[in-house]
C-alpha cells in the first residue's frame, strides 16, 4: 500500500499517514514558470495499491489538475489500483441543470477523474448523494456526522438540544444527525432570490425556544445564509447557537459574517485546510477526520466493510 498527497491538504495527509502507519510516498510536484504542473513519483509503485489524498478545494482548478496528473503518472507507472481519497469534492454544487444552457460540472469532473485512470473514490459528505452515480467506478461515501455526534454528546451532555437545518434541502441530513443526538429538529424556510449568496429567510419551522441550537449543514461558503438562520433561531428564543459543517470553504466575507453573527462556535472538519487568517478566528473549531480516513484506507486495502465507520 502506498499513500500519496498533492498540495491541497498536506497537513491532513500527514495526519492520515501517522494514524495508518504508512509513510507518504515522495513526490516531486511543482509548477513551471508557464503555470503548467509537473509530477514525478519518486518511489516504485509498480503493482501497488495507491491512495491519493487530495481534496479539490481552493485553488479548486489547480487542486483538480494536480489530482488528474498524479493519477496519470501512477497509471503509467503500472500501479495496480488507484484510489482517490477526496475529503472535499469541488464543483459538487453544480450537480444538476437548474437553468438553461448551464453545465453539470460535477458530472464532468467525475468523468475526468475516471478517464484519467482512477479505480475507486473515497469522499466525505457529498453535497448530494446522487453524485455517487456520476462515477462509473466504486464510490465510498463517508460521513462526518459520527465525529460531530461523539463530540457534541460529550460537550453538551444533559443539555436540551435541537438540530436546525438551514433549509429544506438539508432536512434529511439534519434529521439523521438529530437522531444520533436523540434530540428535536427544526428547519429554516429559506428562499433563494437571484445568486447563491442572496437568500431570504421566511421562518423557522420547529421549536427552538430555550434550547441549544446546532445548525447542521455539509458546506459553509460565504456563511451569509447560515448567519441569517442563526439570527432567526436566536430571535425565536434559542439559548445558544452553534454551527457544524463538514466542509469549511469560508470564501469571500465568511469570517466577517461569522464574527458579526450570533453563532457562538463554528465546528468544521479539516477536510479543507484553514488559512492563517481563518485560524485566528476564535469562533472556528476544527475536528479531525484523519483517523476515520486512515481506517477507511486500511479497510479498502484489505477489502473489508466500511460500515463500522457510519456508527
C-alpha positions as CSV (number, residue, x, y, z in Angstrom):
1,X,0.0,0.0,0.0
2,X,1.2,3.5,-0.9
3,X,0.0,6.9,0.3
4,X,0.5,10.0,-1.9
5,X,-0.6,13.6,-1.3
6,X,-0.9,16.5,-3.5
7,X,-0.5,20.1,-2.3
8,X,-4.2,20.7,-1.5
9,X,-4.1,19.5,2.1
10,X,-0.7,18.1,3.0
11,X,-1.3,18.6,6.8
12,X,-4.3,16.2,6.7
13,X,-2.3,13.7,4.6
14,X,0.5,13.7,7.2
15,X,-2.1,13.0,10.0
16,X,-3.6,10.2,8.0
17,X,-0.1,8.8,7.5
18,X,0.6,8.9,11.2
19,X,-2.7,7.1,12.1
20,X,-2.3,4.4,9.4
21,X,1.4,3.9,10.0
22,X,2.1,4.2,6.3
23,X,4.7,6.8,5.3
24,X,3.8,9.3,2.5
25,X,5.4,8.4,-0.8
26,X,7.9,11.0,-2.0
27,X,6.6,13.1,-4.9
28,X,8.1,16.0,-6.9
29,X,5.1,18.3,-7.6
30,X,5.6,21.8,-8.7
31,X,4.7,24.4,-11.4
32,X,6.9,25.5,-14.2
33,X,7.2,29.3,-14.9
34,X,4.5,28.9,-17.6
35,X,2.0,27.7,-14.9
36,X,2.0,24.1,-16.1
37,X,2.0,21.5,-13.3
38,X,4.6,18.7,-13.2
39,X,4.5,15.4,-11.2
40,X,7.2,12.8,-10.6
41,X,6.6,9.8,-8.3
42,X,10.0,9.2,-6.6
43,X,9.2,5.6,-5.3
44,X,8.5,2.4,-7.2
45,X,4.6,1.9,-7.4
46,X,4.5,-1.0,-9.8
47,X,1.7,-3.3,-8.7
48,X,0.9,-1.2,-5.7
49,X,-2.4,-0.3,-4.1
50,X,-2.1,3.5,-4.1
51,X,-4.2,6.1,-2.2
52,X,-4.1,9.7,-3.3
53,X,-5.2,12.2,-0.6
54,X,-6.3,15.3,-2.4
55,X,-9.4,17.4,-1.7
56,X,-10.3,19.6,-4.7
57,X,-10.5,22.7,-2.6
58,X,-9.1,26.3,-3.2
59,X,-7.4,26.8,-5.6
60,X,-10.0,24.4,-7.0
61,X,-8.8,24.1,-10.6
62,X,-5.1,23.7,-9.5
63,X,-6.1,21.0,-7.0
64,X,-8.1,19.2,-9.5
65,X,-5.4,19.3,-12.2
66,X,-2.8,18.1,-9.7
67,X,-5.0,15.1,-8.9
68,X,-5.5,14.2,-12.5
69,X,-1.8,14.4,-13.3
70,X,-0.9,12.3,-10.3
71,X,-3.5,9.7,-11.4
72,X,-2.0,9.6,-14.9
73,X,1.6,9.4,-13.5
74,X,0.6,6.4,-11.4
75,X,-1.3,4.7,-14.2
76,X,1.7,5.0,-16.5
77,X,3.9,3.7,-13.6
78,X,1.8,0.4,-13.5
79,X,0.1,1.0,-10.2
80,X,-2.3,-1.9,-9.6
81,X,-5.2,0.2,-8.1
82,X,-5.6,3.9,-7.7
83,X,-8.0,5.2,-5.1
84,X,-8.7,8.9,-4.9
85,X,-9.3,10.0,-1.3
86,X,-11.1,13.3,-1.8
87,X,-12.4,14.6,1.6
88,X,-13.9,17.5,-0.2
89,X,-15.3,17.2,-3.7
90,X,-15.2,20.5,-5.5
91,X,-17.9,21.5,-8.0
92,X,-20.4,19.3,-6.1
93,X,-23.0,22.1,-6.0
94,X,-23.1,22.0,-9.8
95,X,-24.9,18.7,-9.8
96,X,-28.0,19.5,-11.9
97,X,-29.1,21.6,-14.8
98,X,-31.4,24.1,-13.0
99,X,-31.1,26.9,-15.6
100,X,-31.0,27.0,-19.4
101,X,-27.6,26.4,-21.0
102,X,-25.6,25.6,-17.9
103,X,-23.2,22.6,-17.3
104,X,-23.4,19.8,-14.8
105,X,-19.8,20.3,-13.7
106,X,-19.9,17.6,-11.0
107,X,-20.5,15.0,-13.7
108,X,-17.7,16.5,-15.9
109,X,-15.3,16.3,-13.0
110,X,-16.3,12.7,-12.3
111,X,-15.7,11.8,-15.9
112,X,-12.3,13.5,-15.9
113,X,-11.2,11.5,-12.8
114,X,-12.4,8.2,-14.2
115,X,-10.9,8.7,-17.6
116,X,-7.5,9.7,-16.0
117,X,-7.4,6.2,-14.5
118,X,-8.8,6.2,-11.0
119,X,-10.1,2.8,-9.8
120,X,-12.1,4.0,-6.8
121,X,-13.2,7.1,-5.0
122,X,-13.5,7.7,-1.2
123,X,-15.1,11.0,-0.2
124,X,-16.9,12.7,2.7
125,X,-20.4,14.3,2.8
126,X,-21.1,14.9,-0.9
127,X,-23.4,17.9,-1.4
128,X,-25.9,15.5,-3.0
129,X,-26.0,11.7,-2.6
130,X,-26.7,11.2,-6.3
131,X,-23.3,12.4,-7.2
132,X,-22.1,8.9,-6.4
133,X,-23.9,7.8,-9.6
134,X,-21.9,10.3,-11.7
135,X,-18.9,7.9,-11.4
136,X,-18.7,4.6,-13.3
137,X,-16.3,3.3,-10.6
138,X,-17.0,2.4,-6.9
139,X,-17.5,5.3,-4.5
140,X,-17.2,5.0,-0.8
141,X,-19.3,7.9,0.6
142,X,-18.2,8.5,4.2
143,X,-19.9,10.8,6.7
144,X,-18.6,13.3,9.3
145,X,-21.8,13.0,11.4
146,X,-20.5,10.3,13.7
147,X,-17.5,12.5,14.5
148,X,-19.7,15.5,15.3
149,X,-22.2,13.4,17.2
150,X,-19.5,12.0,19.5
151,X,-18.1,15.4,20.2
152,X,-21.5,17.1,20.9
153,X,-22.7,14.2,23.1
154,X,-19.7,14.7,25.3
155,X,-19.8,18.5,25.2
156,X,-23.5,19.0,25.7
157,X,-24.3,16.1,28.0
158,X,-27.6,16.6,29.7
159,X,-28.4,19.8,27.7
160,X,-31.7,20.3,25.8
161,X,-30.5,20.3,22.2
162,X,-32.2,20.9,18.8
163,X,-30.6,20.4,15.4
164,X,-31.5,23.0,12.8
165,X,-31.3,22.5,9.0
166,X,-30.7,25.9,7.3
167,X,-33.1,24.9,4.5
168,X,-35.4,22.2,3.4
169,X,-32.8,20.7,1.1
170,X,-30.6,19.6,4.0
171,X,-33.6,18.3,6.1
172,X,-32.7,14.6,5.7
173,X,-29.1,15.2,6.7
174,X,-30.1,17.2,9.7
175,X,-32.8,14.7,10.7
176,X,-30.3,11.9,10.6
177,X,-27.9,13.9,12.8
178,X,-30.8,14.8,15.3
179,X,-31.5,11.0,15.6
180,X,-27.8,10.4,16.5
181,X,-28.1,13.1,19.2
182,X,-31.5,11.9,20.2
183,X,-33.0,15.5,20.1
184,X,-35.5,17.5,18.1
185,X,-35.3,19.0,14.6
186,X,-36.1,22.5,13.2
187,X,-35.9,23.7,9.6
188,X,-35.2,27.1,8.2
189,X,-37.7,28.1,5.5
190,X,-35.3,29.8,3.0
191,X,-35.9,31.2,-0.4
192,X,-33.2,32.0,-3.0
193,X,-33.6,35.3,-4.7
194,X,-31.0,35.6,-7.6
195,X,-27.5,34.4,-6.9
196,X,-26.4,31.8,-4.3
197,X,-25.3,34.5,-1.9
198,X,-28.7,36.1,-1.7
199,X,-31.2,34.1,0.3
200,X,-34.3,35.3,2.2
201,X,-35.3,33.5,5.4
202,X,-39.1,33.2,5.7
203,X,-39.5,31.3,9.0
204,X,-38.1,28.7,11.4
205,X,-40.2,25.6,11.4
206,X,-39.9,23.8,14.8
207,X,-39.4,24.5,18.5
208,X,-36.0,26.1,19.4
209,X,-37.1,28.2,22.4
210,X,-34.8,27.8,25.5
211,X,-32.7,25.2,23.7
212,X,-29.1,24.9,22.5
213,X,-29.4,25.0,18.7
214,X,-26.9,23.2,16.4
215,X,-27.1,24.4,12.8
216,X,-26.0,21.4,10.7
217,X,-25.0,21.5,7.0
218,X,-22.5,20.0,4.6
219,X,-20.8,23.2,3.4
220,X,-20.3,26.7,4.7
221,X,-19.1,29.0,2.0
222,X,-19.6,32.8,2.5
223,X,-21.7,32.0,5.6
224,X,-24.5,34.5,4.6
225,X,-27.4,32.0,4.8
226,X,-26.1,30.3,7.9
227,X,-25.7,33.6,9.8
228,X,-29.3,34.6,8.8
229,X,-30.7,31.3,10.1
230,X,-28.6,31.7,13.3
231,X,-30.1,35.2,13.9
232,X,-33.6,33.9,13.3
233,X,-33.0,30.9,15.6
234,X,-31.8,33.3,18.3
235,X,-34.8,35.6,17.8
236,X,-37.0,32.6,18.2
237,X,-35.7,32.1,21.8
238,X,-32.7,29.7,21.4
239,X,-30.4,29.8,24.4
240,X,-27.2,29.4,22.4
241,X,-26.5,28.8,18.7
242,X,-23.7,26.7,17.4
243,X,-23.0,25.6,13.8
244,X,-21.5,22.3,12.5
245,X,-20.4,21.9,8.8
246,X,-18.4,19.2,7.2
247,X,-16.5,21.5,4.8
248,X,-15.4,25.0,5.8
249,X,-14.9,26.6,2.4
250,X,-15.2,30.0,4.1
251,X,-14.8,32.2,1.0
252,X,-15.5,35.9,0.5
253,X,-16.7,37.7,3.6
254,X,-17.2,34.4,5.6
255,X,-15.1,35.4,8.6
256,X,-16.6,38.9,8.8
257,X,-20.1,37.4,8.6
258,X,-19.3,34.8,11.2
259,X,-17.8,37.4,13.6
260,X,-20.9,39.5,13.4
261,X,-23.3,36.6,13.8
262,X,-24.9,35.2,17.0
263,X,-23.1,31.9,16.3
264,X,-21.0,31.0,19.4
265,X,-18.8,28.5,17.7
266,X,-18.5,27.1,14.2
267,X,-17.3,23.4,14.1
268,X,-15.8,22.2,10.9
269,X,-13.7,19.2,9.8
270,X,-10.1,19.6,8.4
271,X,-11.2,18.3,5.0
272,X,-10.2,21.8,3.8
273,X,-7.1,23.5,5.3
274,X,-7.6,26.8,7.1
275,X,-5.5,29.8,6.0
276,X,-3.6,31.7,8.8
277,X,-6.2,34.4,8.7
278,X,-9.0,31.9,9.3
279,X,-7.0,30.1,12.0
280,X,-7.0,33.4,14.0
281,X,-10.9,33.4,14.2
282,X,-11.8,32.4,17.8
283,X,-15.2,31.1,16.7
284,X,-13.8,28.3,14.4
285,X,-13.0,24.9,15.8
286,X,-11.7,22.1,13.6
287,X,-12.4,18.4,14.3
288,X,-10.0,15.9,12.6
289,X,-11.2,13.3,10.1
290,X,-7.7,11.8,9.8
291,X,-8.4,8.7,12.0
292,X,-11.6,7.9,10.0
293,X,-9.8,8.3,6.7
294,X,-6.9,6.1,7.9
295,X,-9.4,3.4,9.0
296,X,-11.2,3.7,5.6
297,X,-8.0,3.4,3.7
298,X,-6.9,0.3,5.6
299,X,-10.3,-1.4,5.2
300,X,-10.4,-0.6,1.5
301,X,-6.9,-2.1,1.1
302,X,-7.8,-5.4,2.8
303,X,-11.3,-5.5,1.2
304,X,-13.2,-5.1,4.5
305,X,-16.6,-3.5,5.0
306,X,-16.6,0.2,6.0
307,X,-20.0,0.1,7.8
308,X,-18.3,0.4,11.2
309,X,-17.3,4.0,10.2
310,X,-21.0,5.0,10.0
311,X,-21.8,4.2,13.6
